[in-house]
Amino acid sequence: MALSLHNYNIVRVTDGQRVHNCTVIKMCFDYAVVKYKGERYRIPYALMDQVVGHELLMPTSSS
C-alpha cells in the first residue's frame, strides 16, 4: 500500500513499540521531515503507517 503525502499531512509513525501522530513538514527522496512535540525529525517512509488527517493552518488575526 502506498501513501499519498502532502506537506502538513498528519501521519502515524511507529517506533516498533508505540504509534505517534506527526505532521509532515518536508518530503525528500528517502525520508520525510516531520514535526513531533515541537521538534523536527527525519523519518524513513517505511516507518509511516497511514495518513490520519491534515493540519489546518489558520492565519493569526491582527487586532
Secondary structure, DSSP 8 states (H G I E B T S, - for coil): ------TTEEEEEE-SS-EEEEEEEEE-SSEEEEEETTEEEEEEGGGEEEEEEE---------
